[in-house]
Amino acid sequence: MRPLRDNGLSLLFGALFLVTLAGQSIAGYFEYSERMQEHGQAAETFGAFVLSSDFVVDVAENWQSEFLQFFLFIAATIWLVQRGSPESKKPGDEGAGSDEEQMVGEHAREDSPSWARARGFRQVVFSNSLLLVMGTVFVLSWLAQSLAGTVVMNSENAQHGQPQITWPEYLATPDFWSRTLQNWQSEFLAVGAMIALSIYLRQRGSSESKPVGLPHHTTSVESD
């Protein structure tokens, strides 16, 4: 049972992700089938729908906003602080930190990752690997959303006798930016609310909260 206990958070959210993705695909297929019936067309199979641009564009537009949120949040917390928020370093600790603080190079521990002990390119890549992966997934999701969105719009245009558009033309359409910005603003609101509310509110037992009795103005790391 220890592996389950030690990986509980990852397992829980991995399971929730799979369940909700499956639910989205089923609900989306029924919605798609109803839409096809309204237009007097035969619906594709469920498997074909899951691989279609109609499904991909909806999934990708959510993924890209989520990974953009974390990419910007991780990057911002390197240089910016919010006094009193457990989501922030304490004021005065801004920046990437010294090699000694980060335990890299000659300051690495015996059990540190090998790339943390390395010098040069490998250490630089590993030191920024979280941002690199988050940014890459964001870009790929954004690209998938925009390409799938182009296919979906051209399909709708064909149904209404309108001309086809290219990918660059789709990037300039209100449909693309409406899909994109409605997700971005909600992600930024959620992160901003978490940062600000965690200054004054508590949740006993959560690593995302300061200890219940810690003063509002104190960042949790200052109490260590």
N, C-alpha and C positions, 0 to 999 in steps of 0.2 A: 504493500500500500504506500510505501514511501515515495516512489516515483509519482504517484497521483497527488500526494500531499505537496511535494516539492514543485510540481508543475501545475498546480490547481488553476492559477489565473490563465495561463496559456491554454489549458485544456478547456476551461469554461468558455472563453471567448472564441476559441476555435470551433467548438461545438455550436455556439450561438450563431456564428458566422455561417456555418454550413446549413443549419436549420432555416435561417432567414433567407439565405440565397435560394434554397430549394423552394421555400414558400413564395418568394418573389417570382421564380420561374413558373410556378404553377398558376399563380394569380395572373401573371403577365400573359401566359398562354391563353387562358380563358378570355381575357380582355381582347387579345389579338384575334381570337376566333370569332368573337362577337363582332368585331370591327369588320372582319372579312365577310361575315354573313350580311352585314348591313350594305356592303358594296356588291353583294351577289357573287362573291369569289370563294373558292374553296380554300380552307385553311391548311397550312403545312402540318406535318407531324410535330409532336412535342420536341423530338430530338432536333429537327430542322429549325424550330423556333429558337431553341436555346443557343444555336450556333448562328442565328440570324443577326443582322445589324439592329433590328428592333430591340432585341434583348441586350445586346452588347452595349448600345449607346446608353441605356438606362443604368447598367451596372458600372460602366466606365466613368460616367459623369459623377457618380458618388465616390468611387475610388480616388479619382484625381483630386477631389476637394479634400478628402480625408488626409491623403498623404501630403498635400500642400500645407494643410493646417499644421501637421507635425513637423514638416520641414522648416517652416517659418518659425514655429515655436522653439524648436531646438536651436536654430541659428540665433534667434533673438535673445535667448537666455544665456548666451555666451557673453554678451556685452551689456545687456540691459537687466535691471533688477527691479523688484517691487517689494519695498519694505513691508514685512508682515505676512507675505504670502509664502506658503510652503512650496509653491511652484517656482520659487526664485532662490538664487544664491543670496547671501546677505550683502548689503551695500559695502563696497570696498573690495569685493572678490571678483569684480568684472574682469573679463578677459579669458584667454585660453589656459592660463595657469602655467606654472613652471614645470620643468621636467621632473623635479623632485615631487611636487604635488601630484602630478599625473602618473608617477611611477613608470617612467619610460626610460629607455636607454640604460645608462649605468645605474639608474635609480630603480629599475624594475626588480620585482621580487622573483624568487626562484620559480614560483608557480604562475607568473604573469604570462599572458599569451606570447608566443614566439615573436610575433610582429611588433609587440610593444618593446621587446628587448632589442629588436633590430635597429639599424640606423638608416638614414636616408629615405628613399622612396617608400619602402614598405612601412616604415613607422608613420610617415605622413599620411599614407592611404588609410592605415588602420586607425589613426587618430581622428580621421574624418569619415570613417566608413558608415556611420549611422546616417549622417547627412547625405552622403553620396548615394546610398541605397534609397532613402526616402525621396530624394530628388529624382532619381532615375525612374522609380515606380510612378511618381507624379507625371513626369514627362511622357512615359509610355502610356499611362492611362488617359492623359489628355489627348495624345495622338490617336488612341483607339476610339475615344469618344468623338473626336472631330471627323475621323474617317467613316465611322459607322453612322454618324449624324448626316454626313453627305449622302450616303446611300439611302437612308430613310427619307430625307427630304426629296431626293430625286424620284423615289418610288411614289411619294405623295404627289409630286408634280406631274408624274406620268398619269396618275389617276384623274387629275384635273386638267389634263391637256396643256400643261405649262412646260416651258423649256427646261432642259437639264442644266445643272450648274456644276462647276468644278470645285475641288476641295478648297482652293484659296478663296473662291467666291462664297463658299459656305461659312468660312471663318469670319466673314464680314456681315453675316446675317444676324438679325435680332434673335432668331431661334437659337443659334449657337451661344450667344452671350447671355440670353435669358436662362438657358440650361446651366451655364457655367456660373454666373454670378449669384443665382438663387442658392446654390450650394456653398459658394465661398462665403457669402455674408453670414450664413447660419453657422458655419464652422468658426469664423472669427468671433462671432457673438458668444458661442459656447466657451471658447478658450478664454476670452476676456472676462466672462462671467465667473469662470472657475478661478481665475487669478484674483479677481477682486473680492468675490464672496468668501474665499478661503481665508481672507485676512480677518474677517469678523465672525465667521460661522465655523463650527466644528463638527466632526464626525468621529466619535470615540472609536478607536481601534483601526482607523483607516490610515494607510501610509500617505494618502493624499491630503491629510488634515494635520494641523499642528496639535500637540497635546491640548486637551480641553482647558487646562488652567493656564496656558501660556498667554501673556498679554497680547493684545491685538497688534501692537506696533512691532513685536518681536518676530523676526523670521525664524522658522523652526531650527535651522542650522546654528543659529546664534546661541541656542540653549545647550548645545553639545558640550 
